[in-house]
Amino acid sequence: MIPTRASYRDIPLYSPAKRPCRVDLSDNTNLFGVPPAAERVLRESSLESLSRYPRGYAPDLRGVLAEQLGVTAECVTTGCGSDDVLDSVLRAFLEPGELLVFQDPTFVMMPLFAQVNGLRTAAVPLRADFDVEPEWLVSTGAKVIYLCSPNNPTGTVLSRAAVERVVERAPGLVIIDEAYADFARGPGFLDLARTCSNVLVTRTFSKAFGLAGMRVGWAVGHPKLVAEVEKARGPYKLTTLAEAMAVAVLREDAGWVRARVEEAVENRERLRGGLVALGLKPLPSEGNFLMVPLPGAPGVAERMRERDVNVRAFQGLTGVGDALRIGSGPWPLLEAALVALRESLR
Ligand SMILES: *Cc1c(COP(=O)(O)O)cnc(C)c1O
């Protein structure tokens, strides 16, 4: 046997419970489909372009993002999904053995990325109102603090005051993961990435922008931070096609994205009504999904899958307990989920 890394022995492969279901509301992707400009790029893409490497560090996408954000290209980095951006940020700022702290509950990938990078972690529970406790996060002394707003899986947002307090007092870098910012009521925290030298905001094309299968994510922050992340990421993380599609969507499909976001938010609240009618109490949400606390959620999700509807189940979440996370999208899918859920509650 080839000797392997001891620290990798217990790392599981990512495999949320899944079987192909007619209705899949389990991953918060855009259930309305792919934006039209991306589809056109795919149809018109030339085969020759695929036999050569892409240009390094996705300069076209970087440029368009920078232009739309009103920053220079040196303030933007991209990656193979924001998963890759987050992983690269951890690698860029933390030596193995150093401490990453994150809010709890939050994005399930963070502890995994930490483990893969040999980091120690501390999880700081969200307060009862789902805001972060700034003093507690800061007092860990962690060189990197991860925040997520709107938060996956709860859907709740962090207050401006708490986030600003963390940023002011943090001993090192603050990552603010805004994968769902497009669905939120407020403007989010991009301005902090522009004005503070210790903040990176990450975003993705996988949720509102309908390109999860193409794997495109990005981050914005001070050029000195971004330069370190670019070192950690490697030059060819975006494929030629992915970059071209993302650029086209930014340039041409803002209206399409906005309309689908509005529909997802409207249907999310209609779904909330249906859940309340079943006697459930979904958490407040500013994402394209609802979290519904429900004892025995994994069993309920399994019975829903038997009825051809896939939703994500969580067990024993800090401050929440067992819960289902149900993605929003076209109403007929949500209606099917409500029927399956009603039949699966016991
Ligand atoms: C979906 C998600 C991401 C990752 O998305 P990519 O597909 O890797 O861009 C990052 N953070 C949160 C909180 C998410 O829910």
The ligand as a Gaussian input file, in Angstrom:
#p B3LYP/6-31G(d) Opt

LIG

0 1
 C      -23.966000      27.015000      -3.205000
 C      -23.072000      27.728000      -2.263000
 C      -21.747000      28.046000      -2.579000
 C      -20.971000      27.421000      -3.684000
 O      -21.352000      27.565000      -4.878000
 P      -20.450000      27.186000      -6.135000
 O      -21.359000      26.346000      -6.947000
 O      -19.239000      26.452000      -5.697000
 O      -20.139000      28.505000      -6.712000
 C      -21.001000      28.776000      -1.702000
 N      -21.510000      29.179000      -0.535000
 C      -22.761000      28.890000      -0.186000
 C      -23.256000      29.377000       1.109000
 C      -23.571000      28.138000      -1.013000
 O      -24.798000      27.792000      -0.616000

